[in-house]
Amino acid sequence: MAEEVKKKRDRGLWFREMKSELKKVVWPDRKTVAKNTGTVLLCSLMIGACIWIFDYVAVSAVQMLISVLG
């Protein structure tokens, strides 16, 4: 019984501390979020294109080797 009370106190303390820490966070404004989102999307598309090109070249090379050796 005493352990349950202690766990509830610890849990309550944790939530209070979390709430006080979240009050200290400086949240970005809408313009910054939009800019960062655009940057992430652009970088993701560029990396995806690089992977797609590498995959296409690799598959073409393997097919060429198979046709030459096979």
PDB file of N, H, CA, C and O in Angstrom:
ATOM      1  N   MET A   1       0.829  -1.192   0.000  1.00  0.00           N
ATOM      2  CA  MET A   1       0.000   0.000   0.000  1.00  0.00           C
ATOM      3  C   MET A   1       0.869   1.250   0.000  1.00  0.00           C
ATOM      4  O   MET A   1       0.585   2.199  -0.731  1.00  0.00           O
ATOM      5  N   ALA A   2       1.920   1.263   0.807  1.00  0.00           N
ATOM      6  H   ALA A   2       2.151   0.492   1.401  1.00  0.00           H
ATOM      7  CA  ALA A   2       2.798   2.431   0.894  1.00  0.00           C
ATOM      8  C   ALA A   2       3.533   2.647  -0.417  1.00  0.00           C
ATOM      9  O   ALA A   2       3.802   3.786  -0.799  1.00  0.00           O
ATOM     10  N   GLU A   3       3.863   1.552  -1.117  1.00  0.00           N
ATOM     11  H   GLU A   3       3.644   0.627  -0.808  1.00  0.00           H
ATOM     12  CA  GLU A   3       4.551   1.682  -2.405  1.00  0.00           C
ATOM     13  C   GLU A   3       3.653   2.332  -3.440  1.00  0.00           C
ATOM     14  O   GLU A   3       4.121   3.135  -4.248  1.00  0.00           O
ATOM     15  N   GLU A   4       2.364   1.998  -3.430  1.00  0.00           N
ATOM     16  H   GLU A   4       1.983   1.346  -2.774  1.00  0.00           H
ATOM     17  CA  GLU A   4       1.424   2.583  -4.381  1.00  0.00           C
ATOM     18  C   GLU A   4       1.302   4.088  -4.169  1.00  0.00           C
ATOM     19  O   GLU A   4       1.256   4.851  -5.134  1.00  0.00           O
ATOM     20  N   VAL A   5       1.251   4.512  -2.924  1.00  0.00           N
ATOM     21  H   VAL A   5       1.288   3.892  -2.140  1.00  0.00           H
ATOM     22  CA  VAL A   5       1.169   5.938  -2.618  1.00  0.00           C
ATOM     23  C   VAL A   5       2.433   6.642  -3.089  1.00  0.00           C
ATOM     24  O   VAL A   5       2.375   7.735  -3.652  1.00  0.00           O
ATOM     25  N   LYS A   6       3.589   5.998  -2.852  1.00  0.00           N
ATOM     26  H   LYS A   6       3.637   5.110  -2.395  1.00  0.00           H
ATOM     27  CA  LYS A   6       4.860   6.595  -3.275  1.00  0.00           C
ATOM     28  C   LYS A   6       4.929   6.694  -4.795  1.00  0.00           C
ATOM     29  O   LYS A   6       5.396   7.702  -5.326  1.00  0.00           O
ATOM     30  N   LYS A   7       4.468   5.656  -5.505  1.00  0.00           N
ATOM     31  H   LYS A   7       4.088   4.837  -5.074  1.00  0.00           H
ATOM     32  CA  LYS A   7       4.474   5.678  -6.964  1.00  0.00           C
ATOM     33  C   LYS A   7       3.580   6.802  -7.487  1.00  0.00           C
ATOM     34  O   LYS A   7       3.938   7.493  -8.441  1.00  0.00           O
ATOM     35  N   LYS A   8       2.420   6.981  -6.861  1.00  0.00           N
ATOM     36  H   LYS A   8       2.129   6.419  -6.086  1.00  0.00           H
ATOM     37  CA  LYS A   8       1.515   8.050  -7.284  1.00  0.00           C
ATOM     38  C   LYS A   8       2.144   9.416  -7.046  1.00  0.00           C
ATOM     39  O   LYS A   8       1.997  10.317  -7.872  1.00  0.00           O
ATOM     40  N   ARG A   9       2.846   9.578  -5.923  1.00  0.00           N
ATOM     41  H   ARG A   9       2.966   8.846  -5.253  1.00  0.00           H
ATOM     42  CA  ARG A   9       3.529  10.838  -5.643  1.00  0.00           C
ATOM     43  C   ARG A   9       4.632  11.089  -6.668  1.00  0.00           C
ATOM     44  O   ARG A   9       4.779  12.198  -7.182  1.00  0.00           O
ATOM     45  N   ASP A  10       5.409  10.034  -6.958  1.00  0.00           N
ATOM     46  H   ASP A  10       5.290   9.133  -6.540  1.00  0.00           H
ATOM     47  CA  ASP A  10       6.491  10.163  -7.936  1.00  0.00           C
ATOM     48  C   ASP A  10       5.926  10.527  -9.310  1.00  0.00           C
ATOM     49  O   ASP A  10       6.483  11.366 -10.018  1.00  0.00           O
ATOM     50  N   ARG A  11       4.833   9.897  -9.669  1.00  0.00           N
ATOM     51  H   ARG A  11       4.381   9.215  -9.094  1.00  0.00           H
ATOM     52  CA  ARG A  11       4.206  10.178 -10.959  1.00  0.00           C
ATOM     53  C   ARG A  11       3.703  11.609 -11.003  1.00  0.00           C
ATOM     54  O   ARG A  11       3.883  12.305 -12.002  1.00  0.00           O
ATOM     55  N   GLY A  12       3.076  12.047  -9.927  1.00  0.00           N
ATOM     56  H   GLY A  12       2.930  11.481  -9.115  1.00  0.00           H
ATOM     57  CA  GLY A  12       2.585  13.423  -9.862  1.00  0.00           C
ATOM     58  C   GLY A  12       3.719  14.427  -9.917  1.00  0.00           C
ATOM     59  O   GLY A  12       3.604  15.458 -10.579  1.00  0.00           O
ATOM     60  N   LEU A  13       4.808  14.138  -9.231  1.00  0.00           N
ATOM     61  H   LEU A  13       4.901  13.300  -8.693  1.00  0.00           H
ATOM     62  CA  LEU A  13       5.988  15.008  -9.261  1.00  0.00           C
ATOM     63  C   LEU A  13       6.555  15.078 -10.668  1.00  0.00           C
ATOM     64  O   LEU A  13       6.930  16.150 -11.144  1.00  0.00           O
ATOM     65  N   TRP A  14       6.616  13.925 -11.332  1.00  0.00           N
ATOM     66  H   TRP A  14       6.312  13.054 -10.945  1.00  0.00           H
ATOM     67  CA  TRP A  14       7.146  13.892 -12.689  1.00  0.00           C
ATOM     68  C   TRP A  14       6.313  14.768 -13.614  1.00  0.00           C
ATOM     69  O   TRP A  14       6.869  15.532 -14.404  1.00  0.00           O
ATOM     70  N   PHE A  15       4.983  14.672 -13.529  1.00  0.00           N
ATOM     71  H   PHE A  15       4.531  14.052 -12.888  1.00  0.00           H
ATOM     72  CA  PHE A  15       4.111  15.482 -14.385  1.00  0.00           C
ATOM     73  C   PHE A  15       4.245  16.973 -14.065  1.00  0.00           C
ATOM     74  O   PHE A  15       4.235  17.800 -14.977  1.00  0.00           O
ATOM     75  N   ARG A  16       4.369  17.324 -12.797  1.00  0.00           N
ATOM     76  H   ARG A  16       4.378  16.652 -12.056  1.00  0.00           H
ATOM     77  CA  ARG A  16       4.551  18.739 -12.430  1.00  0.00           C
ATOM     78  C   ARG A  16       5.855  19.283 -12.982  1.00  0.00           C
ATOM     79  O   ARG A  16       5.905  20.398 -13.501  1.00  0.00           O
ATOM     80  N   GLU A  17       6.918  18.483 -12.865  1.00  0.00           N
ATOM     81  H   GLU A  17       6.877  17.577 -12.443  1.00  0.00           H
ATOM     82  CA  GLU A  17       8.214  18.914 -13.393  1.00  0.00           C
ATOM     83  C   GLU A  17       8.170  19.034 -14.914  1.00  0.00           C
ATOM     84  O   GLU A  17       8.733  19.967 -15.486  1.00  0.00           O
ATOM     85  N   MET A  18       7.505  18.092 -15.559  1.00  0.00           N
ATOM     86  H   MET A  18       7.047  17.333 -15.094  1.00  0.00           H
ATOM     87  CA  MET A  18       7.386  18.143 -17.015  1.00  0.00           C
ATOM     88  C   MET A  18       6.631  19.391 -17.441  1.00  0.00           C
ATOM     89  O   MET A  18       7.027  20.055 -18.399  1.00  0.00           O
ATOM     90  N   LYS A  19       5.561  19.717 -16.751  1.00  0.00           N
ATOM     91  H   LYS A  19       5.239  19.178 -15.973  1.00  0.00           H
ATOM     92  CA  LYS A  19       4.774  20.896 -17.072  1.00  0.00           C
ATOM     93  C   LYS A  19       5.607  22.164 -16.895  1.00  0.00           C
ATOM     94  O   LYS A  19       5.532  23.070 -17.725  1.00  0.00           O
ATOM     95  N   SER A  20       6.386  22.237 -15.841  1.00  0.00           N
ATOM     96  H   SER A  20       6.447  21.501 -15.167  1.00  0.00           H
ATOM     97  CA  SER A  20       7.209  23.426 -15.618  1.00  0.00           C
ATOM     98  C   SER A  20       8.312  23.536 -16.669  1.00  0.00           C
ATOM     99  O   SER A  20       8.664  24.645 -17.070  1.00  0.00           O
ATOM    100  N   GLU A  21       8.859  22.417 -17.120  1.00  0.00           N
ATOM    101  H   GLU A  21       8.572  21.516 -16.794  1.00  0.00           H
ATOM    102  CA  GLU A  21       9.883  22.456 -18.162  1.00  0.00           C
ATOM    103  C   GLU A  21       9.280  22.867 -19.504  1.00  0.00           C
ATOM    104  O   GLU A  21       9.910  23.607 -20.260  1.00  0.00           O
ATOM    105  N   LEU A  22       8.074  22.399 -19.808  1.00  0.00           N
ATOM    106  H   LEU A  22       7.563  21.798 -19.194  1.00  0.00           H
ATOM    107  CA  LEU A  22       7.434  22.767 -21.069  1.00  0.00           C
ATOM    108  C   LEU A  22       7.092  24.251 -21.118  1.00  0.00           C
ATOM    109  O   LEU A  22       7.006  24.826 -22.203  1.00  0.00           O
ATOM    110  N   LYS A  23       6.897  24.874 -19.975  1.00  0.00           N
ATOM    111  H   LYS A  23       6.967  24.408 -19.093  1.00  0.00           H
ATOM    112  CA  LYS A  23       6.644  26.309 -19.944  1.00  0.00           C
ATOM    113  C   LYS A  23       7.888  27.100 -20.332  1.00  0.00           C
ATOM    114  O   LYS A  23       7.783  28.239 -20.786  1.00  0.00           O
ATOM    115  N   LYS A  24       9.070  26.498 -20.154  1.00  0.00           N
ATOM    116  H   LYS A  24       9.155  25.573 -19.786  1.00  0.00           H
ATOM    117  CA  LYS A  24      10.326  27.174 -20.473  1.00  0.00           C
ATOM    118  C   LYS A  24      10.677  27.097 -21.959  1.00  0.00           C
ATOM    119  O   LYS A  24      11.551  27.827 -22.429  1.00  0.00           O
ATOM    120  N   VAL A  25      10.001  26.219 -22.699  1.00  0.00           N
ATOM    121  H   VAL A  25       9.292  25.626 -22.318  1.00  0.00           H
ATOM    122  CA  VAL A  25      10.320  26.020 -24.112  1.00  0.00           C
ATOM    123  C   VAL A  25       9.917  27.246 -24.912  1.00  0.00           C
ATOM    124  O   VAL A  25       8.832  27.796 -24.723  1.00  0.00           O
ATOM    125  N   VAL A  26      10.804  27.671 -25.811  1.00  0.00           N
ATOM    126  H   VAL A  26      11.685  27.224 -25.965  1.00  0.00           H
ATOM    127  CA  VAL A  26      10.486  28.772 -26.719  1.00  0.00           C
ATOM    128  C   VAL A  26      10.015  28.134 -28.021  1.00  0.00           C
ATOM    129  O   VAL A  26      10.822  27.602 -28.783  1.00  0.00           O
ATOM    130  N   TRP A  27       8.715  28.189 -28.274  1.00  0.00           N
ATOM    131  H   TRP A  27       8.059  28.622 -27.655  1.00  0.00           H
ATOM    132  CA  TRP A  27       8.135  27.543 -29.441  1.00  0.00           C
ATOM    133  C   TRP A  27       8.323  28.433 -30.668  1.00  0.00           C
ATOM    134  O   TRP A  27       8.185  29.652 -30.559  1.00  0.00           O
ATOM    135  N   PRO A  28       8.636  27.856 -31.837  1.00  0.00           N
ATOM    136  CA  PRO A  28       8.835  28.662 -33.038  1.00  0.00           C
ATOM    137  C   PRO A  28       7.513  29.217 -33.562  1.00  0.00           C
ATOM    138  O   PRO A  28       6.442  28.668 -33.307  1.00  0.00           O
ATOM    139  N   ASP A  29       7.619  30.323 -34.302  1.00  0.00           N
ATOM    140  H   ASP A  29       8.489  30.769 -34.510  1.00  0.00           H
ATOM    141  CA  ASP A  29       6.410  30.903 -34.889  1.00  0.00           C
ATOM    142  C   ASP A  29       6.057  30.163 -36.189  1.00  0.00           C
ATOM    143  O   ASP A  29       6.813  29.311 -36.655  1.00  0.00           O
ATOM    144  N   ARG A  30       4.915  30.499 -36.753  1.00  0.00           N
ATOM    145  H   ARG A  30       4.301  31.192 -36.375  1.00  0.00           H
ATOM    146  CA  ARG A  30       4.393  29.811 -37.927  1.00  0.00           C
ATOM    147  C   ARG A  30       5.351  29.927 -39.125  1.00  0.00           C
ATOM    148  O   ARG A  30       5.523  28.968 -39.878  1.00  0.00           O
ATOM    149  N   LYS A  31       5.966  31.088 -39.297  1.00  0.00           N
ATOM    150  H   LYS A  31       5.826  31.868 -38.686  1.00  0.00           H
ATOM    151  CA  LYS A  31       6.858  31.309 -40.433  1.00  0.00           C
ATOM    152  C   LYS A  31       8.087  30.396 -40.339  1.00  0.00           C
ATOM    153  O   LYS A  31       8.507  29.815 -41.340  1.00  0.00           O
ATOM    154  N   THR A  32       8.650  30.274 -39.161  1.00  0.00           N
ATOM    155  H   THR A  32       8.308  30.746 -38.348  1.00  0.00           H
ATOM    156  CA  THR A  32       9.819  29.412 -38.963  1.00  0.00           C
ATOM    157  C   THR A  32       9.467  27.949 -39.192  1.00  0.00           C
ATOM    158  O   THR A  32      10.243  27.211 -39.798  1.00  0.00           O
ATOM    159  N   VAL A  33       8.307  27.529 -38.712  1.00  0.00           N
ATOM    160  H   VAL A  33       7.676  28.129 -38.220  1.00  0.00           H
ATOM    161  CA  VAL A  33       7.877  26.144 -38.898  1.00  0.00           C
ATOM    162  C   VAL A  33       7.685  25.846 -40.386  1.00  0.00           C
ATOM    163  O   VAL A  33       8.092  24.787 -40.865  1.00  0.00           O
ATOM    164  N   ALA A  34       7.070  26.773 -41.113  1.00  0.00           N
ATOM    165  H   ALA A  34       6.740  27.633 -40.724  1.00  0.00           H
ATOM    166  CA  ALA A  34       6.848  26.571 -42.549  1.00  0.00           C
ATOM    167  C   ALA A  34       8.179  26.496 -43.294  1.00  0.00           C
ATOM    168  O   ALA A  34       8.350  25.658 -44.180  1.00  0.00           O
ATOM    169  N   LYS A  35       9.113  27.364 -42.939  1.00  0.00           N
ATOM    170  H   LYS A  35       8.973  28.045 -42.220  1.00  0.00           H
ATOM    171  CA  LYS A  35      10.431  27.371 -43.583  1.00  0.00           C
ATOM    172  C   LYS A  35      11.174  26.066 -43.317  1.00  0.00           C
ATOM    173  O   LYS A  35      11.742  25.477 -44.237  1.00  0.00           O
ATOM    174  N   ASN A  36      11.173  25.616 -42.075  1.00  0.00           N
ATOM    175  H   ASN A  36      10.712  26.095 -41.328  1.00  0.00           H
ATOM    176  CA  ASN A  36      11.851  24.371 -41.723  1.00  0.00           C
ATOM    177  C   ASN A  36      11.191  23.160 -42.380  1.00  0.00           C
ATOM    178  O   ASN A  36      11.875  22.228 -42.802  1.00  0.00           O
ATOM    179  N   THR A  37       9.861  23.176 -42.465  1.00  0.00           N
ATOM    180  H   THR A  37       9.305  23.933 -42.123  1.00  0.00           H
ATOM    181  CA  THR A  37       9.144  22.086 -43.115  1.00  0.00           C
ATOM    182  C   THR A  37       9.508  22.017 -44.589  1.00  0.00           C
ATOM    183  O   THR A  37       9.730  20.932 -45.127  1.00  0.00           O
ATOM    184  N   GLY A  38       9.572  23.177 -45.248  1.00  0.00           N
ATOM    185  H   GLY A  38       9.392  24.059 -44.811  1.00  0.00           H
ATOM    186  CA  GLY A  38       9.970  23.215 -46.657  1.00  0.00           C
ATOM    187  C   GLY A  38      11.375  22.690 -46.862  1.00  0.00           C
ATOM    188  O   GLY A  38      11.638  21.969 -47.825  1.00  0.00           O
ATOM    189  N   THR A  39      12.273  23.045 -45.970  1.00  0.00           N
ATOM    190  H   THR A  39      12.060  23.631 -45.188  1.00  0.00           H
ATOM    191  CA  THR A  39      13.652  22.570 -46.062  1.00  0.00           C
ATOM    192  C   THR A  39      13.713  21.055 -45.920  1.00  0.00           C
ATOM    193  O   THR A  39      14.418  20.388 -46.678  1.00  0.00           O
ATOM    194  N   VAL A  40      12.990  20.515 -44.968  1.00  0.00           N
ATOM    195  H   VAL A  40      12.417  21.057 -44.353  1.00  0.00           H
ATOM    196  CA  VAL A  40      12.979  19.057 -44.758  1.00  0.00           C
ATOM    197  C   VAL A  40      12.398  18.353 -45.978  1.00  0.00           C
ATOM    198  O   VAL A  40      12.944  17.341 -46.419  1.00  0.00           O
ATOM    199  N   LEU A  41      11.308  18.864 -46.528  1.00  0.00           N
ATOM    200  H   LEU A  41      10.865  19.685 -46.170  1.00  0.00           H
ATOM    201  CA  LEU A  41      10.699  18.236 -47.705  1.00  0.00           C
ATOM    202  C   LEU A  41      11.642  18.279 -48.907  1.00  0.00           C
ATOM    203  O   LEU A  41      11.776  17.290 -49.626  1.00  0.00           O
ATOM    204  N   LEU A  42      12.294  19.421 -49.124  1.00  0.00           N
ATOM    205  H   LEU A  42      12.185  20.225 -48.540  1.00  0.00           H
ATOM    206  CA  LEU A  42      13.221  19.552 -50.244  1.00  0.00           C
ATOM    207  C   LEU A  42      14.396  18.593 -50.093  1.00  0.00           C
ATOM    208  O   LEU A  42      14.778  17.921 -51.052  1.00  0.00           O
ATOM    209  N   CYS A  43      14.965  18.525 -48.907  1.00  0.00           N
ATOM    210  H   CYS A  43      14.656  19.071 -48.128  1.00  0.00           H
ATOM    211  CA  CYS A  43      16.088  17.598 -48.669  1.00  0.00           C
ATOM    212  C   CYS A  43      15.648  16.148 -48.844  1.00  0.00           C
ATOM    213  O   CYS A  43      16.396  15.338 -49.392  1.00  0.00           O
ATOM    214  N   SER A  44      14.458  15.816 -48.391  1.00  0.00           N
ATOM    215  H   SER A  44      13.851  16.474 -47.946  1.00  0.00           H
ATOM    216  CA  SER A  44      13.949  14.447 -48.547  1.00  0.00           C
ATOM    217  C   SER A  44      13.778  14.096 -50.019  1.00  0.00           C
ATOM    218  O   SER A  44      14.115  12.988 -50.437  1.00  0.00           O
ATOM    219  N   LEU A  45      13.257  15.036 -50.805  1.00  0.00           N
ATOM    220  H   LEU A  45      12.984  15.936 -50.465  1.00  0.00           H
ATOM    221  CA  LEU A  45      13.095  14.791 -52.239  1.00  0.00           C
ATOM    222  C   LEU A  45      14.445  14.630 -52.930  1.00  0.00           C
ATOM    223  O   LEU A  45      14.602  13.770 -53.797  1.00  0.00           O
ATOM    224  N   MET A  46      15.414  15.447 -52.551  1.00  0.00           N
ATOM    225  H   MET A  46      15.287  16.146 -51.847  1.00  0.00           H
ATOM    226  CA  MET A  46      16.751  15.348 -53.161  1.00  0.00           C
ATOM    227  C   MET A  46      17.414  14.013 -52.828  1.00  0.00           C
ATOM    228  O   MET A  46      18.003  13.373 -53.700  1.00  0.00           O
ATOM    229  N   ILE A  47      17.319  13.600 -51.581  1.00  0.00           N
ATOM    230  H   ILE A  47      16.841  14.119 -50.873  1.00  0.00           H
ATOM    231  CA  ILE A  47      17.913  12.318 -51.187  1.00  0.00           C
ATOM    232  C   ILE A  47      17.186  11.164 -51.879  1.00  0.00           C
ATOM    233  O   ILE A  47      17.817  10.209 -52.329  1.00  0.00           O
ATOM    234  N   GLY A  48      15.864  11.256 -51.962  1.00  0.00           N
ATOM    235  H   GLY A  48      15.351  12.033 -51.597  1.00  0.00           H
ATOM    236  CA  GLY A  48      15.088  10.231 -52.668  1.00  0.00           C
ATOM    237  C   GLY A  48      15.480  10.143 -54.134  1.00  0.00           C
ATOM    238  O   GLY A  48      15.584   9.046 -54.683  1.00  0.00           O
ATOM    239  N   ALA A  49      15.700  11.300 -54.779  1.00  0.00           N
ATOM    240  H   ALA A  49      15.615  12.191 -54.333  1.00  0.00           H
ATOM    241  CA  ALA A  49      16.117  11.306 -56.185  1.00  0.00           C
ATOM    242  C   ALA A  49      17.502  10.672 -56.334  1.00  0.00           C
ATOM    243  O   ALA A  49      17.731   9.912 -57.275  1.00  0.00           O
ATOM    244  N   CYS A  50      18.418  10.971 -55.427  1.00  0.00           N
ATOM    245  H   CYS A  50      18.232  11.589 -54.663  1.00  0.00           H
ATOM    246  CA  CYS A  50      19.756  10.372 -55.478  1.00  0.00           C
ATOM    247  C   CYS A  50      19.679   8.859 -55.333  1.00  0.00           C
ATOM    248  O   CYS A  50      20.360   8.131 -56.055  1.00  0.00           O
ATOM    249  N   ILE A  51      18.866   8.386 -54.415  1.00  0.00           N
ATOM    250  H   ILE A  51      18.313   8.977 -53.828  1.00  0.00           H
ATOM    251  CA  ILE A  51      18.710   6.934 -54.217  1.00  0.00           C
ATOM    252  C   ILE A  51      18.092   6.306 -55.462  1.00  0.00           C
ATOM    253  O   ILE A  51      18.517   5.237 -55.898  1.00  0.00           O
ATOM    254  N   TRP A  52      17.092   6.970 -56.032  1.00  0.00           N
ATOM    255  H   TRP A  52      16.746   7.839 -55.677  1.00  0.00           H
ATOM    256  CA  TRP A  52      16.435   6.442 -57.234  1.00  0.00           C
ATOM    257  C   TRP A  52      17.425   6.356 -58.392  1.00  0.00           C
ATOM    258  O   TRP A  52      17.442   5.352 -59.105  1.00  0.00           O
ATOM    259  N   ILE A  53      18.250   7.384 -58.595  1.00  0.00           N
ATOM    260  H   ILE A  53      18.236   8.199 -58.015  1.00  0.00           H
ATOM    261  CA  ILE A  53      19.245   7.388 -59.669  1.00  0.00           C
ATOM    262  C   ILE A  53      20.275   6.281 -59.431  1.00  0.00           C
ATOM    263  O   ILE A  53      20.614   5.543 -60.356  1.00  0.00           O
ATOM    264  N   PHE A  54      20.770   6.162 -58.210  1.00  0.00           N
ATOM    265  H   PHE A  54      20.495   6.762 -57.458  1.00  0.00           H
ATOM    266  CA  PHE A  54      21.744   5.115 -57.906  1.00  0.00           C
ATOM    267  C   PHE A  54      21.145   3.732 -58.163  1.00  0.00           C
ATOM    268  O   PHE A  54      21.813   2.860 -58.719  1.00  0.00           O
ATOM    269  N   ASP A  55      19.906   3.531 -57.765  1.00  0.00           N
ATOM    270  H   ASP A  55      19.363   4.239 -57.313  1.00  0.00           H
ATOM    271  CA  ASP A  55      19.244   2.244 -57.969  1.00  0.00           C
ATOM    272  C   ASP A  55      19.101   1.953 -59.457  1.00  0.00           C
ATOM    273  O   ASP A  55      19.347   0.829 -59.894  1.00  0.00           O
ATOM    274  N   TYR A  56      18.711   2.943 -60.230  1.00  0.00           N
ATOM    275  H   TYR A  56      18.511   3.856 -59.875  1.00  0.00           H
ATOM    276  CA  TYR A  56      18.542   2.770 -61.682  1.00  0.00           C
ATOM    277  C   TYR A  56      19.867   2.395 -62.336  1.00  0.00           C
ATOM    278  O   TYR A  56      19.922   1.489 -63.168  1.00  0.00           O
ATOM    279  N   VAL A  57      20.940   3.100 -61.953  1.00  0.00           N
ATOM    280  H   VAL A  57      20.895   3.835 -61.277  1.00  0.00           H
ATOM    281  CA  VAL A  57      22.269   2.808 -62.514  1.00  0.00           C
ATOM    282  C   VAL A  57      22.721   1.411 -62.093  1.00  0.00           C
ATOM    283  O   VAL A  57      23.259   0.669 -62.915  1.00  0.00           O
ATOM    284  N   ALA A  58      22.517   1.044 -60.847  1.00  0.00           N
ATOM    285  H   ALA A  58      22.080   1.646 -60.179  1.00  0.00           H
ATOM    286  CA  ALA A  58      22.932  -0.275 -60.363  1.00  0.00           C
ATOM    287  C   ALA A  58      22.178  -1.390 -61.078  1.00  0.00           C
ATOM    288  O   ALA A  58      22.782  -2.385 -61.479  1.00  0.00           O
ATOM    289  N   VAL A  59      20.873  -1.238 -61.243  1.00  0.00           N
ATOM    290  H   VAL A  59      20.382  -0.429 -60.918  1.00  0.00           H
ATOM    291  CA  VAL A  59      20.076  -2.259 -61.933  1.00  0.00           C
ATOM    292  C   VAL A  59      20.505  -2.362 -63.391  1.00  0.00           C
ATOM    293  O   VAL A  59      20.619  -3.460 -63.935  1.00  0.00           O
ATOM    294  N   SER A  60      20.739  -1.222 -64.017  1.00  0.00           N
ATOM    295  H   SER A  60      20.646  -0.330 -63.576  1.00  0.00           H
ATOM    296  CA  SER A  60      21.182  -1.242 -65.420  1.00  0.00           C
ATOM    297  C   SER A  60      22.539  -1.925 -65.553  1.00  0.00           C
ATOM    298  O   SER A  60      22.756  -2.686 -66.497  1.00  0.00           O
ATOM    299  N   ALA A  61      23.452  -1.665 -64.624  1.00  0.00           N
ATOM    300  H   ALA A  61      23.276  -1.047 -63.858  1.00  0.00           H
ATOM    301  CA  ALA A  61      24.773  -2.290 -64.669  1.00  0.00           C
ATOM    302  C   ALA A  61      24.669  -3.802 -64.485  1.00  0.00           C
ATOM    303  O   ALA A  61      25.337  -4.565 -65.182  1.00  0.00           O
ATOM    304  N   VAL A  62      23.842  -4.224 -63.558  1.00  0.00           N
ATOM    305  H   VAL A  62      23.299  -3.604 -62.992  1.00  0.00           H
ATOM    306  CA  VAL A  62      23.681  -5.672 -63.323  1.00  0.00           C
ATOM    307  C   VAL A  62      23.050  -6.333 -64.546  1.00  0.00           C
ATOM    308  O   VAL A  62      23.473  -7.418 -64.947  1.00  0.00           O
ATOM    309  N   GLN A  63      22.052  -5.697 -65.137  1.00  0.00           N
ATOM    310  H   GLN A  63      21.709  -4.816 -64.811  1.00  0.00           H
ATOM    311  CA  GLN A  63      21.425  -6.261 -66.330  1.00  0.00           C
ATOM    312  C   GLN A  63      22.413  -6.330 -67.490  1.00  0.00           C
ATOM    313  O   GLN A  63      22.394  -7.296 -68.253  1.00  0.00           O
ATOM    314  N   MET A  64      23.273  -5.327 -67.636  1.00  0.00           N
ATOM    315  H   MET A  64      23.288  -4.542 -67.016  1.00  0.00           H
ATOM    316  CA  MET A  64      24.270  -5.334 -68.689  1.00  0.00           C
ATOM    317  C   MET A  64      25.283  -6.474 -68.458  1.00  0.00           C
ATOM    318  O   MET A  64      25.659  -7.175 -69.397  1.00  0.00           O
ATOM    319  N   LEU A  65      25.716  -6.647 -67.209  1.00  0.00           N
ATOM    320  H   LEU A  65      25.411  -6.077 -66.446  1.00  0.00           H
ATOM    321  CA  LEU A  65      26.633  -7.739 -66.903  1.00  0.00           C
ATOM    322  C   LEU A  65      26.009  -9.097 -67.180  1.00  0.00           C
ATOM    323  O   LEU A  65      26.671  -9.996 -67.699  1.00  0.00           O
ATOM    324  N   ILE A  66      24.755  -9.246 -66.841  1.00  0.00           N
ATOM    325  H   ILE A  66      24.217  -8.516 -66.420  1.00  0.00           H
ATOM    326  CA  ILE A  66      24.065 -10.519 -67.081  1.00  0.00           C
ATOM    327  C   ILE A  66      23.957 -10.776 -68.565  1.00  0.00           C
ATOM    328  O   ILE A  66      24.157 -11.906 -69.011  1.00  0.00           O
ATOM    329  N   SER A  67      23.640  -9.738 -69.353  1.00  0.00           N
ATOM    330  H   SER A  67      23.478  -8.820 -68.991  1.00  0.00           H
ATOM    331  CA  SER A  67      23.505  -9.933 -70.798  1.00  0.00           C
ATOM    332  C   SER A  67      24.851 -10.228 -71.463  1.00  0.00           C
ATOM    333  O   SER A  67      24.910 -10.989 -72.429  1.00  0.00           O
ATOM    334  N   VAL A  68      25.938  -9.628 -70.950  1.00  0.00           N
ATOM    335  H   VAL A  68      25.891  -9.010 -70.165  1.00  0.00           H
ATOM    336  CA  VAL A  68      27.263  -9.856 -71.529  1.00  0.00           C
ATOM    337  C   VAL A  68      27.788 -11.234 -71.133  1.00  0.00           C
ATOM    338  O   VAL A  68      28.329 -11.960 -71.967  1.00  0.00           O
ATOM    339  N   LEU A  69      27.628 -11.591 -69.865  1.00  0.00           N
ATOM    340  H   LEU A  69      27.189 -11.002 -69.187  1.00  0.00           H
ATOM    341  CA  LEU A  69      28.181 -12.845 -69.372  1.00  0.00           C
ATOM    342  C   LEU A  69      27.219 -14.033 -69.523  1.00  0.00           C
ATOM    343  O   LEU A  69      27.639 -15.190 -69.516  1.00  0.00           O
ATOM    344  N   GLY A  70      25.968 -13.734 -69.656  1.00  0.00           N
ATOM    345  H   GLY A  70      25.627 -12.794 -69.661  1.00  0.00           H
ATOM    346  CA  GLY A  70      24.988 -14.808 -69.639  1.00  0.00           C
ATOM    347  C   GLY A  70      24.678 -15.362 -70.955  1.00  0.00           C
ATOM    348  O   GLY A  70      23.861 -16.276 -71.063  1.00  0.00           O
TER     349      GLY A  70
END
